[in-house]
């Protein structure tokens, strides 16, 4: 039990620290793809996926890890991924982003985290048993893309690496913008850890390595998976309500570690501030958390479970879930940002 607690907390704290310092926000990244035509954060995600994919399948081939992708619940993945994408825009952050921004002191993220936790737990209760059974029945035989194509997984990994490398090199060759920065207040390691702006690609590489580390650490406790946010988040509330220790697993301490690591990073970098939001933002955060909990539960994963881990495992659930998640983000972004801006421009032109 002690090993599980320490292992989960340490892995989660590393992830929370890196994501907070690197400002690794998939919600903003997916939104920028549509609004600003900026794909840098998406390319960073591909780096994290690639690093994890190579490492995990190497460990599987060596017999260190065991993994079965199972069936592909296509209907839940499509609908749930889209709903989750809507939710993370309204909540102001994805599942992991909500955890680490709560560690920075954002009250809106605390509210989104609570409604996300609540709905994730509800979706795992008897109240949603009928819906879950129906979604589970709408599945194909193979979730693994390699199994569907009846080929080795390594050509697919090679294709992923080539595409990722091409996009990253193309992005790095773009002219750099001159951004004004304040003179450093710290020197040496303290400056690098707590003050210097981290490049998204460097951050993504660290996240990929942490995601890889999570697999053997998690499997050592009997949990046969890597990083995951939604189920562990629901497990916290289930444990608090039922008091049953079966809900305490490696994933629970992982998400608690994310909060801890983010808090440490925010305090050390002087970015921690308790910030309350206005009524409109508060209500939007709460509704976003509800959509996140419902969507991630239906899809079988969030931006980490599907968008980072299941994509690295080269599954249909991961990649199709990621596509519909992004489509959900773009749809919500149109309603929240693009449409109001267009209305404002039309009103200004007519005045």
N, C-alpha and C positions, 0 to 999 in steps of 0.2 A: 504493500500500500504506500509506504514511504517513497519507494522508488518511482511509483506511478505519479505521486504528487510532485516530487522534485523534477522528474523528467518532463512532465506536462507543463509545469510552471516555467521551467527554464526555456523550453522550446517556444512557448507562447510569449515569454518576456523578450526573447530575441526578435521574434516576429513583430511584436508591438513596438519595440524600440526602433527597428529598421524602418517600419512603415511610417512611424511618426516623423522620424528624422528625414526620411526620403520623400515625405508628402506623397506617398503612393496611394492615390485615390482613383480607383477604377471608374467610379461614378463620373467624376470630372473628366477623366480620360475618354470615356465613351461619349460623353456630352460634347467634348471638344472635337471629336471626329465629325460630328454633324454641324455644330454651330461655327466653329473656328477652322474647320478642315485641317485640324492638327492631329496627326496619328501617333505622336511620339509615345504616349502612355500605352497605346495598344501594342506598339512594337516592344515596349518594355515588358508587357505581359507575355509576349511571345518568347522573350529571352528567359523569363522565369519558367515558363512551360517547358522550353527546350532543355534547360539545365536539369530540371527535375526528371523529365522523360528519359534522358540518357542515363542518369544515375539509377533510377528505379528499375528500369528494364535490365541494366547491367547486374544489379543485385538479384533480380529475379532469375536471370540466366545462371548466376553463380549459386543459386539455391538458398540465398540468404532470406529472401522474401517470397511470399506466396500470395497470388492475387487472381481472382476470377471476376471478370467484368460482368458476367451474368447476362440477363436479358436487357433489352432496351425499351423502357416504358415511354414510347414516343409521344403519346398524347399529353401525359403529365409534364414531360420535358418541354414541349412546345408551349403549352398554355402557361405552365408555372414559370418558365423562363421569362416569358413576356410580362407577366404580372410582377415578377420580381424586378425586372428592369424598370417598370413604372414606379415601383415602390422606392427604389434606391434614390431616384431623383427627388421625390417628395420628401424622403427622410433626410436628404442631404449627405448621404454616404451609404456605401454597400454594407454588408454584414460585418466584415472585418473593420471597415472604415468607421462604422458606428461604434464598435468597441474601442478602437484606438482614439477616436475623437472624444468619446466619453472620458477617457483618461486625460484629455487636455482640459477638461472642465466645462465642456459645452452642455448646457442643460437640455437643449434640443436633442442632442444625441442620446442623453439619458432617457428622454421620453420615447424616442424612436426605439431605443434598445429594449425598453420595457414592453411596448406593444408588440415588437418583433418577438420577444421571448414568450409573451402571452399567446400569440397566435400560433407560434411554432409548437407550443405545448398542446394547444387545443387541436391542432391538426394531427397530433399523435394520440389523441384520446378516442374514446368510443364514439364521441359525437361525429367524428369525420371518418369512421370506419367504412361506411358504405362508399363514400367518395374515393377513399384510398384504394379500396378493393376494385372499384371500377377502373380507376386509372392504371392500376397494376395489371389488370386484364388486357389492357390495350398495349401489348408489348410485342416486339419481334424476338426471334430466337437468339440473335447474337447482338451484344452491345459492342464488342470489340470490332473495330474497323478491319483489322488484320484477319480476324476469323471470318468476317463476312466476305472478304475478298480472297480468302484461302491463301494468304501469303504470310511471310515472316513479318514481324513488326519492324525490323530494322530498316527496310527500304522506306517505310513511312517516316521513321525517325530521321533518316537521311534527308528526305524531302522537306521535313519541318525545319531542319537545321539550315538547309540551303536557302529556303525562303526567308527565314529569320535573319540570316547573315546578310542577304541581299538588301532587305529592307533597312536593317540597322546601318549598314555601310552607306546606303543612300541617304539616310537621315543625318548621319554624322558629317557628310560632305556638304550639307547645306551651310550657307554663311551664318556665322554666329552673330546673335544680336548683342549689342553693347548694353548691358544692364547695370545701372548704377548701384553700387553696394557701399555699405558703411565700412569704415576702417575696422579691422578685426580687433576685438577686445581681449581675445585670448590667443595663446600661442601653442604650438606643438599638438599633441594628441587631443587636448581639450578643444582646440579650435576645429580639428577635423571631426571630432565626435559630436560636438554640441553647437557649433556655430556655422561652419562652412556648409554651403548649399550642396546637397548630394545630387549627382546626376541620376536621372530616372533609370538609365541602363545599368549603372553600378548598383543602385538599389534593387533592381529586378534580379540581378545575378545573386545577390545575397539572399533574396526571398526564395529563389529557386533552390539554393543550397539548404536553407532552413526547411523548405518543403521536403527535400530529399531526406534530411535528418529525421523528420517527423515519422517517416515510414518505419524504420527499424525500432525507434523509440516507442511508437504506438503499438506495433506488433508484439513487442516484448511484454506488454501488459495484457495481451489477448485481444486487442482491438485491431482488426485487420484492415487498416486504412491509414491514410496520411492526414494532412490538415483537413479539418472540417469545422464548421462554425454553427450551422443551424441546429443539428441534433444536440450538440453539447449545450447550446444556449437554452434549448427547451428542457434539457435534463436538469439544469439548475433550478428552474421553477418547479419541475416535477419532484425533485428531491425536497425542496422547501415545503411543498404542499403535502406530499405523501410521507416524507421522512424515511424513504426506502433507499438504502445504500446502493442498490443495484443501478441507480441513476448516476452514481459517481463513477466516472471512468476517466481515462487519459484525456479525452477531448474536453471535459469540463475544466480541468486544470489548465489546459491549453488556452481556452478563451479567457479565463481569469488571469493567466499570465500575459495575454495581449494587453489587457487593461493595465496591469502592473508595469510592463515594459514601456508602454506609451506614457504613463504617468511619470516614470523616472526620466524618460527622454524630454518630456515637456518641461518638467521642473528644472532639469539641468541646463536646458537651452533657453530658459526663461520665457517659455511660451505657454505655460500653464496659467490660465485665468478662468475663474468661474464666470461664465457669460450666459445670461438669460436672453431668451428670444421674445419677440413680440407675439401677440395672440395668434396672428395669422401664421407665422412660422411655426409656432408650437403645435397648432392644429395640423398643419401640413406634415410635420415630423411624426406626429402620432399616427396619422393615416398612412404615411409612408411605411412606418414600422409594421402596421397591420398587413399591408400588401406584401412586404418583404417576407413576413412569416408564412403567409398563405402560399405565395409564389415559390419560395425556396422549398417548402415542404412538398408541394405538388411536383416540382421539378426534380426532387431528390438531391438538391444541392444548391448552393448560393454562388456568388462570384468566386469564392475560393473552392468549394467542394466540386462544382461543375466547371467553373471558368478557369481554374488553375490546376486542380488535381485530376479530374476526369478527362480534361483535354490532354494532359501529360500522359495519361494512360491510353491515349488514342482510342477513345470510345465515341460512339455516336452521341451518347447522352451529353458528354462534355462539349463537343464542338457544336452540335445543334442547339443545345441549351445556351451556349455562349452567343450564338447568332441571334436567337430570339430575345435574350437578355439585352443585347445591344439595340435591337429594334424597339424594345420597350423603353429604353433610355431615350432614344431619339423621339419616340412618340410623346413621352412626357415632357421632353425638352421643347418640343414644338408648342405644346399647350402653355407651359410655364414661362418660356423665354421668347421664342420666335414670334408667336402669334401676338402677344402684347406689344412687342417692339414694332411689328408691322402696323398694328392699330394706331399706335402713337405717332408713327410717321405719317400715316394717312390723315390723322386728325390735325397734325401740324401743317401738312400741305394744304388742307382745306381751310385752315384758319386765315 
